Amino acid sequence: MIEDNKYEKGHFGWLKEQAKKDGFDNVRHWQNWKKEQKREKEWHEELEEKYGKAFADWARENKDKVPYKWINAGCKTDKEYQNKKAQDAGFKDKAERDREWTHKTGRNFPKEDNPDCSSWFGYISENYVMKTFEDPVPMPSCNPGFDWKCKKGQKIDHKGRCLEYSKVSNWSGWKFPIGWNNIADYFILSAWDNRDSLTPLHVWIFHKNDIIRGRKFWRRDTIVITNTSLALIEFKENEVTDRLDKLKELCNRHRHEEDKEDKKKSNPDN
């Protein structure tokens, strides 16, 4: 007859037996899993104390589907979260905060005519990139989750960013907001030099379920791409050079047309 307790509690053999009971062959993996279970239990209890059992149970079921920042703020959607942030800042909701911002800055005329508006570059870059697609179907402004549909029906979300620099860390690159967007089928990221010259440098495409840096592409707030040869190798397979060439051609054509218009204005008799 084999004794139930072959090893003393705490002995490595005892730990291996406990791990096997939970389906683990590796003691370290089992210990990490136990720690995670404990953290999740404490997190659930904290949420239940703050927001009630119903919300805490919902959070446990959806923790891999929505950003933790929403859950920790007691919110289920981005709209709830944005309104909560605005309320914490003393506003009725996000709409009221946005109205005050536009009044203070005087930026309440169309973004396509206003290069000083933060939305201007996103609007311009989006329209340029969309034109590299054949027969795209643009969505209305502020459409949730994606900017246009391609002719095959896939939903495309575009993010355009100019090169950023940090003197403190000696870093340069691009930061693209993804926002845990599970609506779009594909993400197009366009990287530009600056808002003045509007020269496209890279175009990357990702399917929402591509595994990037250990998780599905859509499951992140932001993706940061560093502007070095070594760092850019990581996304070599995602770079679409043919679309970049089309984008450069469109930008050059637009600049040429603008130059012609400027010459006409400066020489009205010609």
BALOBA-1460 file (C-alpha; in Angstrom, 3 decimals):
// residues 270
<rec num="1" residu="m" x="0.000" y="0.000" z="0.000"/>
<rec num="2" residu="i" x="1.348" y="3.428" z="-1.001"/>
<rec num="3" residu="e" x="1.066" y="6.111" z="1.648"/>
<rec num="4" residu="d" x="-0.873" y="9.275" z="0.738"/>
<rec num="5" residu="n" x="1.816" y="11.537" z="2.144"/>
<rec num="6" residu="k" x="5.112" y="10.335" z="0.723"/>
<rec num="7" residu="y" x="6.790" y="13.718" z="1.269"/>
<rec num="8" residu="e" x="6.753" y="16.284" z="4.026"/>
<rec num="9" residu="k" x="4.814" y="19.465" z="3.315"/>
<rec num="10" residu="g" x="7.054" y="21.996" z="1.581"/>
<rec num="11" residu="h" x="9.412" y="19.325" z="0.232"/>
<rec num="12" residu="f" x="10.037" y="19.566" z="-3.525"/>
<rec num="13" residu="g" x="8.398" y="16.182" z="-4.042"/>
<rec num="14" residu="w" x="5.312" y="17.399" z="-2.170"/>
<rec num="15" residu="l" x="5.239" y="20.545" z="-4.325"/>
<rec num="16" residu="k" x="5.388" y="18.422" z="-7.500"/>
<rec num="17" residu="e" x="2.436" y="16.362" z="-6.288"/>
<rec num="18" residu="q" x="0.414" y="19.505" z="-5.515"/>
<rec num="19" residu="a" x="1.257" y="20.935" z="-8.936"/>
<rec num="20" residu="k" x="0.065" y="17.740" z="-10.667"/>
<rec num="21" residu="k" x="-3.275" y="17.985" z="-8.849"/>
<rec num="22" residu="d" x="-3.813" y="21.300" z="-10.654"/>
<rec num="23" residu="g" x="-2.605" y="19.911" z="-13.984"/>
<rec num="24" residu="f" x="0.979" y="21.260" z="-13.956"/>
<rec num="25" residu="d" x="4.179" y="19.307" z="-14.596"/>
<rec num="26" residu="n" x="6.423" y="22.272" z="-13.787"/>
<rec num="27" residu="v" x="6.487" y="23.475" z="-10.159"/>
<rec num="28" residu="r" x="7.570" y="27.026" z="-11.060"/>
<rec num="29" residu="h" x="4.748" y="27.389" z="-13.570"/>
<rec num="30" residu="w" x="2.312" y="26.082" z="-10.974"/>
<rec num="31" residu="q" x="3.590" y="28.554" z="-8.357"/>
<rec num="32" residu="n" x="3.250" y="31.456" z="-10.814"/>
<rec num="33" residu="w" x="-0.287" y="30.309" z="-11.607"/>
<rec num="34" residu="k" x="-1.124" y="30.180" z="-7.886"/>
<rec num="35" residu="k" x="0.203" y="33.716" z="-7.425"/>
<rec num="36" residu="e" x="-1.866" y="34.919" z="-10.380"/>
<rec num="37" residu="q" x="-4.956" y="33.240" z="-8.921"/>
<rec num="38" residu="k" x="-4.344" y="35.013" z="-5.623"/>
<rec num="39" residu="r" x="-3.841" y="38.398" z="-7.325"/>
<rec num="40" residu="e" x="-7.008" y="37.934" z="-9.375"/>
<rec num="41" residu="k" x="-8.995" y="37.035" z="-6.236"/>
<rec num="42" residu="e" x="-7.751" y="40.144" z="-4.429"/>
<rec num="43" residu="w" x="-8.478" y="42.262" z="-7.532"/>
<rec num="44" residu="h" x="-12.003" y="40.842" z="-7.741"/>
<rec num="45" residu="e" x="-12.609" y="41.571" z="-4.059"/>
<rec num="46" residu="e" x="-11.366" y="45.145" z="-4.489"/>
<rec num="47" residu="l" x="-13.658" y="45.705" z="-7.486"/>
<rec num="48" residu="e" x="-16.600" y="44.193" z="-5.604"/>
<rec num="49" residu="e" x="-15.998" y="46.570" z="-2.691"/>
<rec num="50" residu="k" x="-15.808" y="49.597" z="-5.028"/>
<rec num="51" residu="y" x="-18.439" y="48.839" z="-7.658"/>
<rec num="52" residu="g" x="-20.512" y="45.888" z="-6.431"/>
<rec num="53" residu="k" x="-20.552" y="42.149" z="-7.088"/>
<rec num="54" residu="a" x="-22.293" y="42.352" z="-10.500"/>
<rec num="55" residu="f" x="-19.576" y="44.588" z="-11.945"/>
<rec num="56" residu="a" x="-16.768" y="42.552" z="-10.342"/>
<rec num="57" residu="d" x="-18.165" y="39.342" z="-11.872"/>
<rec num="58" residu="w" x="-18.472" y="41.064" z="-15.271"/>
<rec num="59" residu="a" x="-14.863" y="42.273" z="-14.973"/>
<rec num="60" residu="r" x="-13.611" y="38.755" z="-14.287"/>
<rec num="61" residu="e" x="-15.434" y="37.443" z="-17.381"/>
<rec num="62" residu="n" x="-14.189" y="40.265" z="-19.632"/>
<rec num="63" residu="k" x="-10.673" y="40.998" z="-18.318"/>
<rec num="64" residu="d" x="-9.070" y="39.754" z="-21.559"/>
<rec num="65" residu="k" x="-11.487" y="41.637" z="-23.815"/>
<rec num="66" residu="v" x="-11.310" y="45.243" z="-22.590"/>
<rec num="67" residu="p" x="-8.493" y="47.468" z="-21.201"/>
<rec num="68" residu="y" x="-7.811" y="47.166" z="-17.482"/>
<rec num="69" residu="k" x="-7.984" y="50.959" z="-17.179"/>
<rec num="70" residu="w" x="-11.702" y="50.808" z="-18.030"/>
<rec num="71" residu="i" x="-12.359" y="48.117" z="-15.455"/>
<rec num="72" residu="n" x="-10.319" y="49.779" z="-12.712"/>
<rec num="73" residu="a" x="-12.336" y="52.961" z="-13.277"/>
<rec num="74" residu="g" x="-15.604" y="51.032" z="-12.985"/>
<rec num="75" residu="c" x="-16.443" y="51.308" z="-16.701"/>
<rec num="76" residu="k" x="-17.481" y="48.791" z="-19.354"/>
<rec num="77" residu="t" x="-17.032" y="50.928" z="-22.493"/>
<rec num="78" residu="d" x="-14.684" y="53.611" z="-23.774"/>
<rec num="79" residu="k" x="-17.555" y="56.127" z="-23.731"/>
<rec num="80" residu="e" x="-18.164" y="55.457" z="-20.019"/>
<rec num="81" residu="y" x="-14.438" y="55.732" z="-19.353"/>
<rec num="82" residu="q" x="-14.028" y="59.039" z="-21.219"/>
<rec num="83" residu="n" x="-17.058" y="60.510" z="-19.452"/>
<rec num="84" residu="k" x="-15.691" y="59.323" z="-16.098"/>
<rec num="85" residu="k" x="-12.346" y="61.046" z="-16.761"/>
<rec num="86" residu="a" x="-14.155" y="64.239" z="-17.724"/>
<rec num="87" residu="q" x="-16.286" y="64.070" z="-14.556"/>
<rec num="88" residu="d" x="-13.168" y="63.573" z="-12.421"/>
<rec num="89" residu="a" x="-11.864" y="66.792" z="-13.999"/>
<rec num="90" residu="g" x="-15.031" y="68.668" z="-13.017"/>
<rec num="91" residu="f" x="-17.086" y="68.436" z="-16.216"/>
<rec num="92" residu="k" x="-20.540" y="66.969" z="-16.787"/>
<rec num="93" residu="d" x="-19.188" y="64.602" z="-19.447"/>
<rec num="94" residu="k" x="-16.625" y="64.346" z="-22.265"/>
<rec num="95" residu="a" x="-18.782" y="66.390" z="-24.643"/>
<rec num="96" residu="e" x="-18.799" y="69.328" z="-22.216"/>
<rec num="97" residu="r" x="-15.025" y="69.094" z="-21.742"/>
<rec num="98" residu="d" x="-14.474" y="68.995" z="-25.516"/>
<rec num="99" residu="r" x="-16.741" y="72.014" z="-26.054"/>
<rec num="100" residu="e" x="-14.811" y="74.039" z="-23.497"/>
<rec num="101" residu="w" x="-11.508" y="73.045" z="-25.098"/>
<rec num="102" residu="t" x="-12.644" y="74.127" z="-28.581"/>
<rec num="103" residu="h" x="-13.938" y="77.435" z="-27.210"/>
<rec num="104" residu="k" x="-10.707" y="78.163" z="-25.363"/>
<rec num="105" residu="t" x="-8.502" y="77.348" z="-28.338"/>
<rec num="106" residu="g" x="-10.786" y="78.736" z="-31.024"/>
<rec num="107" residu="r" x="-10.536" y="75.485" z="-32.943"/>
<rec num="108" residu="n" x="-14.146" y="75.105" z="-33.916"/>
<rec num="109" residu="f" x="-13.868" y="75.312" z="-37.688"/>
<rec num="110" residu="p" x="-13.481" y="72.324" z="-40.037"/>
<rec num="111" residu="k" x="-10.400" y="70.223" z="-39.281"/>
<rec num="112" residu="e" x="-9.547" y="69.835" z="-42.980"/>
<rec num="113" residu="d" x="-9.011" y="73.629" z="-43.155"/>
<rec num="114" residu="n" x="-7.130" y="73.976" z="-39.886"/>
<rec num="115" residu="p" x="-3.484" y="72.793" z="-39.787"/>
<rec num="116" residu="d" x="-3.233" y="73.817" z="-36.112"/>
<rec num="117" residu="c" x="-5.957" y="71.374" z="-35.088"/>
<rec num="118" residu="s" x="-4.728" y="68.111" z="-33.536"/>
<rec num="119" residu="s" x="-7.151" y="66.211" z="-35.786"/>
<rec num="120" residu="w" x="-5.862" y="67.874" z="-38.956"/>
<rec num="121" residu="f" x="-2.897" y="65.593" z="-39.576"/>
<rec num="122" residu="g" x="-4.967" y="62.478" z="-38.893"/>
<rec num="123" residu="y" x="-7.582" y="63.687" z="-41.361"/>
<rec num="124" residu="i" x="-5.033" y="64.485" z="-44.093"/>
<rec num="125" residu="s" x="-2.964" y="61.309" z="-43.687"/>
<rec num="126" residu="e" x="-6.105" y="59.150" z="-43.600"/>
<rec num="127" residu="n" x="-7.368" y="60.587" z="-46.873"/>
<rec num="128" residu="y" x="-4.015" y="60.122" z="-48.584"/>
<rec num="129" residu="v" x="-3.667" y="56.496" z="-47.434"/>
<rec num="130" residu="m" x="-7.289" y="55.656" z="-48.282"/>
<rec num="131" residu="k" x="-6.626" y="56.738" z="-51.892"/>
<rec num="132" residu="t" x="-4.019" y="53.974" z="-52.211"/>
<rec num="133" residu="f" x="-6.916" y="51.478" z="-52.053"/>
<rec num="134" residu="e" x="-9.078" y="50.593" z="-55.031"/>
<rec num="135" residu="d" x="-12.717" y="51.688" z="-54.616"/>
<rec num="136" residu="p" x="-12.615" y="52.328" z="-50.839"/>
<rec num="137" residu="v" x="-15.877" y="53.099" z="-49.057"/>
<rec num="138" residu="p" x="-15.206" y="55.889" z="-46.513"/>
<rec num="139" residu="m" x="-17.128" y="55.907" z="-43.261"/>
<rec num="140" residu="p" x="-18.699" y="59.025" z="-41.679"/>
<rec num="141" residu="s" x="-16.548" y="61.152" z="-39.380"/>
<rec num="142" residu="c" x="-16.088" y="59.602" z="-35.899"/>
<rec num="143" residu="n" x="-17.311" y="56.196" z="-37.101"/>
<rec num="144" residu="p" x="-16.520" y="53.757" z="-34.259"/>
<rec num="145" residu="g" x="-13.722" y="51.282" z="-34.882"/>
<rec num="146" residu="f" x="-12.753" y="51.823" z="-38.514"/>
<rec num="147" residu="d" x="-12.311" y="54.529" z="-41.159"/>
<rec num="148" residu="w" x="-13.239" y="52.814" z="-44.425"/>
<rec num="149" residu="k" x="-14.074" y="49.495" z="-46.052"/>
<rec num="150" residu="c" x="-12.018" y="48.108" z="-48.897"/>
<rec num="151" residu="k" x="-13.727" y="46.682" z="-51.992"/>
<rec num="152" residu="k" x="-13.689" y="43.177" z="-50.448"/>
<rec num="153" residu="g" x="-15.593" y="44.470" z="-47.415"/>
<rec num="154" residu="q" x="-12.835" y="44.360" z="-44.794"/>
<rec num="155" residu="k" x="-12.975" y="47.139" z="-42.214"/>
<rec num="156" residu="i" x="-9.800" y="49.262" z="-42.166"/>
<rec num="157" residu="d" x="-8.669" y="51.450" z="-39.280"/>
<rec num="158" residu="h" x="-5.896" y="53.905" z="-40.125"/>
<rec num="159" residu="k" x="-3.443" y="55.562" z="-37.752"/>
<rec num="160" residu="g" x="-0.997" y="58.173" z="-39.043"/>
<rec num="161" residu="r" x="1.774" y="59.639" z="-36.902"/>
<rec num="162" residu="c" x="4.730" y="61.969" z="-37.357"/>
<rec num="163" residu="l" x="8.186" y="61.153" z="-36.086"/>
<rec num="164" residu="e" x="8.647" y="61.975" z="-32.398"/>
<rec num="165" residu="y" x="11.902" y="62.807" z="-30.626"/>
<rec num="166" residu="s" x="12.967" y="62.610" z="-27.005"/>
<rec num="167" residu="k" x="16.155" y="64.426" z="-26.048"/>
<rec num="168" residu="v" x="16.053" y="62.923" z="-22.553"/>
<rec num="169" residu="s" x="16.147" y="59.289" z="-23.680"/>
<rec num="170" residu="n" x="17.694" y="59.942" z="-27.115"/>
<rec num="171" residu="w" x="14.733" y="58.127" z="-28.675"/>
<rec num="172" residu="s" x="12.875" y="58.699" z="-31.912"/>
<rec num="173" residu="g" x="9.973" y="56.808" z="-33.385"/>
<rec num="174" residu="w" x="6.195" y="56.646" z="-33.721"/>
<rec num="175" residu="k" x="3.453" y="55.905" z="-31.201"/>
<rec num="176" residu="f" x="0.225" y="54.582" z="-32.713"/>
<rec num="177" residu="p" x="-2.942" y="54.410" z="-30.571"/>
<rec num="178" residu="i" x="-4.827" y="51.120" z="-31.001"/>
<rec num="179" residu="g" x="-7.273" y="51.469" z="-28.115"/>
<rec num="180" residu="w" x="-8.160" y="47.761" z="-27.795"/>
<rec num="181" residu="n" x="-10.104" y="48.068" z="-31.040"/>
<rec num="182" residu="n" x="-11.678" y="44.706" z="-31.844"/>
<rec num="183" residu="i" x="-13.980" y="46.128" z="-34.546"/>
<rec num="184" residu="a" x="-11.531" y="46.695" z="-37.408"/>
<rec num="185" residu="d" x="-10.325" y="43.744" z="-39.498"/>
<rec num="186" residu="y" x="-7.052" y="45.409" z="-40.485"/>
<rec num="187" residu="f" x="-4.916" y="48.251" z="-39.139"/>
<rec num="188" residu="i" x="-2.919" y="50.476" z="-41.482"/>
<rec num="189" residu="l" x="-0.153" y="52.460" z="-39.760"/>
<rec num="190" residu="s" x="1.468" y="55.279" z="-41.734"/>
<rec num="191" residu="a" x="4.677" y="56.862" z="-40.420"/>
<rec num="192" residu="w" x="5.596" y="60.388" z="-41.593"/>
<rec num="193" residu="d" x="8.522" y="62.731" z="-41.094"/>
<rec num="194" residu="n" x="6.671" y="65.884" z="-39.953"/>
<rec num="195" residu="r" x="3.519" y="67.958" z="-40.484"/>
<rec num="196" residu="d" x="5.284" y="70.517" z="-42.702"/>
<rec num="197" residu="s" x="6.776" y="68.410" z="-45.480"/>
<rec num="198" residu="l" x="4.269" y="65.521" z="-45.127"/>
<rec num="199" residu="t" x="6.691" y="62.910" z="-46.419"/>
<rec num="200" residu="p" x="5.584" y="59.307" z="-45.806"/>
<rec num="201" residu="l" x="8.376" y="57.049" z="-44.546"/>
<rec num="202" residu="h" x="6.690" y="53.725" z="-43.779"/>
<rec num="203" residu="v" x="3.348" y="51.980" z="-44.190"/>
<rec num="204" residu="w" x="2.590" y="48.850" z="-42.149"/>
<rec num="205" residu="i" x="-0.459" y="46.601" z="-42.221"/>
<rec num="206" residu="f" x="-1.615" y="44.256" z="-39.447"/>
<rec num="207" residu="h" x="-4.572" y="41.907" z="-39.191"/>
<rec num="208" residu="k" x="-6.274" y="42.399" z="-35.845"/>
<rec num="209" residu="n" x="-5.395" y="38.824" z="-34.789"/>
<rec num="210" residu="d" x="-1.727" y="38.912" z="-35.834"/>
<rec num="211" residu="i" x="0.396" y="37.927" z="-32.840"/>
<rec num="212" residu="i" x="2.643" y="40.905" z="-32.202"/>
<rec num="213" residu="r" x="4.922" y="41.013" z="-29.161"/>
<rec num="214" residu="g" x="3.186" y="38.043" z="-27.602"/>
<rec num="215" residu="r" x="-0.473" y="39.010" z="-28.052"/>
<rec num="216" residu="k" x="-3.111" y="39.738" z="-30.667"/>
<rec num="217" residu="f" x="-2.462" y="43.070" z="-32.322"/>
<rec num="218" residu="w" x="-5.760" y="44.689" z="-31.272"/>
<rec num="219" residu="r" x="-5.231" y="43.874" z="-27.595"/>
<rec num="220" residu="r" x="-3.206" y="46.962" z="-26.632"/>
<rec num="221" residu="d" x="-3.593" y="50.685" z="-25.973"/>
<rec num="222" residu="t" x="-0.631" y="51.716" z="-28.120"/>
<rec num="223" residu="i" x="2.118" y="50.224" z="-30.239"/>
<rec num="224" residu="v" x="5.486" y="51.989" z="-30.285"/>
<rec num="225" residu="i" x="7.872" y="51.595" z="-33.224"/>
<rec num="226" residu="t" x="11.412" y="52.880" z="-32.746"/>
<rec num="227" residu="n" x="13.154" y="54.542" z="-35.673"/>
<rec num="228" residu="t" x="16.317" y="52.458" z="-35.889"/>
<rec num="229" residu="s" x="17.354" y="49.906" z="-38.527"/>
<rec num="230" residu="l" x="17.436" y="47.123" z="-35.936"/>
<rec num="231" residu="a" x="14.031" y="47.954" z="-34.457"/>
<rec num="232" residu="l" x="12.364" y="48.303" z="-37.865"/>
<rec num="233" residu="i" x="13.396" y="44.742" z="-38.809"/>
<rec num="234" residu="e" x="10.723" y="43.503" z="-36.376"/>
<rec num="235" residu="f" x="7.990" y="44.720" z="-38.734"/>
<rec num="236" residu="k" x="9.685" y="44.022" z="-42.066"/>
<rec num="237" residu="e" x="7.037" y="41.441" z="-43.029"/>
<rec num="238" residu="n" x="4.242" y="43.896" z="-42.206"/>
<rec num="239" residu="e" x="5.630" y="46.723" z="-44.333"/>
<rec num="240" residu="v" x="3.776" y="47.277" z="-47.613"/>
<rec num="241" residu="t" x="6.260" y="49.028" z="-49.888"/>
<rec num="242" residu="d" x="3.948" y="49.071" z="-52.911"/>
<rec num="243" residu="r" x="1.369" y="51.053" z="-50.942"/>
<rec num="244" residu="l" x="4.125" y="53.337" z="-49.627"/>
<rec num="245" residu="d" x="5.210" y="54.027" z="-53.231"/>
<rec num="246" residu="k" x="1.617" y="54.915" z="-54.171"/>
<rec num="247" residu="l" x="1.375" y="57.173" z="-51.127"/>
<rec num="248" residu="k" x="4.589" y="58.996" z="-52.036"/>
<rec num="249" residu="e" x="3.310" y="59.458" z="-55.582"/>
<rec num="250" residu="l" x="0.049" y="60.963" z="-54.317"/>
<rec num="251" residu="c" x="1.870" y="63.330" z="-51.960"/>
<rec num="252" residu="n" x="4.301" y="64.458" z="-54.647"/>
<rec num="253" residu="r" x="1.442" y="65.060" z="-57.080"/>
<rec num="254" residu="h" x="-0.434" y="67.095" z="-54.491"/>
<rec num="255" residu="r" x="2.668" y="69.187" z="-53.716"/>
<rec num="256" residu="h" x="3.180" y="69.818" z="-57.425"/>
<rec num="257" residu="e" x="-0.420" y="71.006" z="-57.786"/>
<rec num="258" residu="e" x="-0.046" y="73.273" z="-54.761"/>
<rec num="259" residu="d" x="3.133" y="74.792" z="-56.227"/>
<rec num="260" residu="k" x="1.303" y="75.517" z="-59.480"/>
<rec num="261" residu="e" x="-1.526" y="77.203" z="-57.581"/>
<rec num="262" residu="d" x="0.953" y="79.308" z="-55.587"/>
<rec num="263" residu="k" x="2.659" y="80.452" z="-58.801"/>
<rec num="264" residu="k" x="-0.689" y="81.456" z="-60.301"/>
<rec num="265" residu="k" x="-1.532" y="83.498" z="-57.235"/>
<rec num="266" residu="s" x="1.840" y="85.237" z="-57.184"/>
<rec num="267" residu="n" x="1.707" y="85.933" z="-60.966"/>
<rec num="268" residu="p" x="-1.944" y="86.668" z="-61.757"/>
<rec num="269" residu="d" x="-1.152" y="88.094" z="-65.218"/>
<rec num="270" residu="n" x="0.518" y="84.899" z="-66.446"/>
